[in-house]
Amino acid sequence: MKTRDQIAQSLANAGYIADTELATAISLMQLLRRPLLLEGEAGVGKTEVAKALASVHATELIRLQCYEGLDQAQALYEWNYQRQLLAIEAHRGHADQIEDQIFSEKYLLERPLLAAIRRTVPPVLLIDEIDRADDEFEAFLLELLSDFQVSIPELGTINATSIPHVVLTSNGTRELSDALRRRCLYHYVDYPDVDREARIILARIVGASASLSLQIARLVESLRKEELRKVPGVAETLDWAAALVGLDVRDLADAPEVVHETLMCLLKTQEDRARVTREVSARLLEKVA
Amino acid sequence: MSCCGTTPELEDMDAVARLVASRLSAFLHTLRDNGFAIGLSEGQDAATLMASSLVQKPGLLRSAFKHLFSARKSEWDRFDGLFDSFWLNKRVRSRSLTSGSSKAANSPSLKSLQDSSAAHSSPQTVTDQVPSSDDTPQEAGGEGRSEGASRVHNLPDVDFRKLSDPDQIAQAHEAAARLAKAMQTRLTRRDRLRQRGERLDLRRTIHRNISHGGVPITLVKRRRKDKPLRLVVLLDASGSMSMYTAVFLRFIHGVLDEFREAEAFLFHTRLAYVSDAMKEKDAARALDRLSMMAQGAGGGTQIGESLQTFNRWHAARVIHSRTCVMIVSDGYETGDAVLLGREMAQLTRRCRRIVWLNPMLGWEGYAPEAKGIQAALPHVDLYAPAHTLASLAALEPYLARL
């Protein structure tokens, strides 16, 4: 088990610039064996946490993307019906053997949840955007997360060979059940502050200088304070930084035109685009440069 | 254990442990009082944390507890303050005390609602009393029935407030109930027609064809499970709406009766959950129970505050991804219009559609100038008049498309 400081260190090595509390959360995940529920606006890097966690533990990342209508067949397991039918046809006449055969591991299709509990090395299981799945699925998940065993009627109960590190993310489009919330550790991922965002840009974008990163972070920070419909996330900031570096901008103050025209990386709706006029972008630029 | 506020003179470790345990349980109690949902297992985990190396620094323990105990953003934001005030005595406890009464607001039991409204409507203030013919014992006590708002006006294409003849009123009420029923049947029928299988469901196909020896003759298609549309109605029962309240109550009663999933709330200066009272099969009796609740304080309409209560305590339970929230109000906000705008914005994020029905909209020469409605309009998906039955019926195709 790693201590909190080691975790913070290896997160940094993995290229994830974490806020101080995230390392605590991750050490608690180990200590208490609870899943971690991450909430926050879209684009603040919730999914990235899981990826970084996988590299901290040097293990595999298994991802389950949730959507409305997701059911057990897509999340847990499914029999390979095509193959079963073929086998039945091929062994016509040997009915007694065929039954044992077609309900064996060979004909079982592993889906992410089953895969996650059957690895020898505990993987990181990312259940992405759990708020999009239905209530029924949430209830089922709750059961799986407390017992870590799956019962398949034809095959029997499958116990977990290892307990995965579970990370759930939610955008808050739907309120999650209190039971699920209680089961999990909770961490709210906020937009990073200027300093952290600058360090993220510096770590991720090759060719970004420290001063440019800081300027970009400051401008994005003040842009977030404007009345926008879709506030730009960290991913957008990185896009924009990459665009500026690609266009060979060294200092934002030197290239107000380029800044205004590349704002499309940050503003993703027509409304927001119209709201941030040349005057507004010039005003923002004045503040940071 | 520097953070735990234990006095250093205590040398007996057992005593220290006991003290820590009692302090911890007191802390859990404080959190529960503040609306945190904390079970036994959280308590055990907290004890584990107290025994681990994390306790060396108060900051670390706070952060650890914060992850463990909070379950949503609002709790996450409040936690640090609560922790500091409890363990480090940094702030006065006033914060926890003010929100400490939240338990009651969380689940206002029908009884407490009735009791309080019964207190408001002492016999002198009740406008009219009809002696009950069937003596059903009512929770609120034997003070008879108040007809209150239900003595007011309405009809098919006539403005509700212009109705005066009791027969016409009865007719309008019938029509409102019928309308609610018609909406339900048509909405479900459309649901059925829309369902079309996308892919083969092999599991079910095989099962269905066991009788054919496994040869897939009848095919079963996978179909998307449709959630029934849920309708949440928030009805303004303030004085300015009094001419319309009765007929809408009848409509809501019909909706609750017919829709598989519907919830109803009344608000004036505060919000009341009325689905239970409305589920009374006998419409007249349900209305009686309601008009008692509707009487409330009567001084103005605090839409913003009522919505805040709704968002804080009811929305999570009542709203799912296929929910339409219907607000029936004239938008005369006597409270804070800014708050109303903010709460509307929050509500938009949760539900599929917000329909705002404004009876005044049907009046000639009415323009939405009240500052309440001004603040709310940007967040409303459909803003429609609802002063006649015809205008209510016109809503149905819109709802069907959701």
Boltz contact constraints between the chains, C-beta under 6 A:
constraints:
  - contact:
      token1: [A, 21]
      token2: [B, 63]
      max_distance: 6.0
  - contact:
      token1: [A, 24]
      token2: [B, 63]
      max_distance: 6.0
  - contact:
      token1: [A, 24]
      token2: [B, 64]
      max_distance: 6.0
  - contact:
      token1: [A, 25]
      token2: [B, 67]
      max_distance: 6.0
  - contact:
      token1: [A, 28]
      token2: [B, 64]
      max_distance: 6.0
  - contact:
      token1: [A, 28]
      token2: [B, 67]
      max_distance: 6.0
  - contact:
      token1: [A, 32]
      token2: [B, 45]
      max_distance: 6.0
  - contact:
      token1: [A, 69]
      token2: [B, 224]
      max_distance: 6.0
  - contact:
      token1: [A, 81]
      token2: [B, 202]
      max_distance: 6.0
  - contact:
      token1: [A, 88]
      token2: [B, 214]
      max_distance: 6.0
  - contact:
      token1: [A, 174]
      token2: [B, 321]
      max_distance: 6.0
  - contact:
      token1: [A, 175]
      token2: [B, 316]
      max_distance: 6.0
  - contact:
      token1: [A, 178]
      token2: [B, 37]
      max_distance: 6.0
  - contact:
      token1: [A, 181]
      token2: [B, 71]
      max_distance: 6.0
  - contact:
      token1: [A, 182]
      token2: [B, 37]
      max_distance: 6.0
  - contact:
      token1: [A, 185]
      token2: [B, 67]
      max_distance: 6.0
  - contact:
      token1: [A, 185]
      token2: [B, 68]
      max_distance: 6.0
  - contact:
      token1: [A, 186]
      token2: [B, 67]
      max_distance: 6.0
  - contact:
      token1: [A, 186]
      token2: [B, 70]
      max_distance: 6.0
  - contact:
      token1: [A, 186]
      token2: [B, 71]
      max_distance: 6.0
  - contact:
      token1: [A, 187]
      token2: [B, 67]
      max_distance: 6.0
  - contact:
      token1: [A, 188]
      token2: [B, 73]
      max_distance: 6.0
  - contact:
      token1: [A, 188]
      token2: [B, 76]
      max_distance: 6.0
